[in-house]
Amino acid sequence: MNATDIMTPDVITAHPDTPLQELIDIMLRNRISGLPVVDDGIIVGIVSEGDLLRRAETGTEKRRSQLLELVGSTATAAAAYVRTHGRKAGEIMTTDLVTVTPDTPIAEIADILESKRIKRVPVVREGKVLGIVTRANLLKALAMQLRAEPVAFSSDDRSIRLALWEEFRHHKWASQVAQFDVTVRDGVVHLWGIVRGEDHRRAFIVAAENTPGAKGVADHLEDGTMMAVGISAF
């Protein structure tokens, strides 16, 4: 499997001018811990929960020792001030980007997430964000592998996944779900996320059932604190 097989497309992004309060609202509303910052279609940074832990408003910014104040770089101090007091994404974001391409193997992605101690990595081609791979995406891929018989991942699975994502793009109800993801193994569509009621759940399942080539649907969608897991064949 490569990044393109497990990534979440249609990534929620911010602009360098996105206000701090809006950034927080986006992350809380969508239950995500970070989002890329894009300017003119090109990724320029990423804002994560970690970038918001040290803030002047909560009194959590790091205090420099008197020695560092005397001998430390004033540029470093100035940059730290901007990050802890900035009010826009472009002032808060991390610009030392770690990205992968659609063809990056998931084993390499796991190494990156572990070695860099990060929770997500954007999937980028020529500076444009195509998707994002999180630790949760890797866990879902593992869960799918453990539940299935050992068969090779096929191009048909990839086509089913892409076709289903394309279908969801045309329906507003498909955006009313947090932490949504789709994985496909041996023709069986696995649906993940937190839906807003049974009607939404049924809509996702029906869409998956109607996808050409799909052999069945594994429903991992959550409604509140309940997890429903089952496979329906057709």
Steps between C-alpha positions, in 0.01 A plus 500: 500500500604856430388838631234535230334176620434617856514882493199717575434723196310831502714623785373782718750784465559851626641816339790696651248773591256262673439645850604305809144460627389358165789252503393374842135480395591300189705247697239458774206480261665240278679317781839534337829584664663689214453640152721617212531870422467568127570819304413521128455123495846426642564368850704747706466357850296297741323590824456231764388478860867511594532847349222621729618349828727790588286813493514834676124492558525190719832591660664188357771659287853392586696736722860558397758500776682823579819345360333427168360851494855632533683270258223351287405607151257788487369358172409174676324692775312708244387189310379341823306815583326492162398136545360550850329833427413470129135528402512349149593161356801643317644623830441180693562225246798269477685568175755218528276269301514123484306365201468182293394424144205285390741214425673500838468150656306493827799335672701813423215719623492308829875559536452873439217536752701312760839663445360853470253446785215643297138387464439580134680560172360675191506317169633749247571517128678811367406691813128422477333308781332184370418350836625433848611184679455487876585239758131415499517423126780252568306339784195460277714339231638261763152417626387426145800272441442307822132439421562384144653191351858559379452619143688755296369854486363549148454787260127417509492584870663832425248576224208422732640731767555787257152457347337511843690814605386661175139410577523654847629827354159553337293479820487746788400232751830326434684790665298460820729242653813533712823306444356337187700252299450222246718195452443214255634146524420222253195693381355557848451869587585595859332818625644690798394815683249655737163560336210720604225243533370188331390677178858610435628149571257347250591756234870412525425128488269533198760709316760232566265220391433679172866551416598292194717204598415510871430154643385601844507768770668484840331759720735644764307827526435635849182665619579663832682253722374190321708321239321285244714250317361256246533392139206493265546306176302561185 
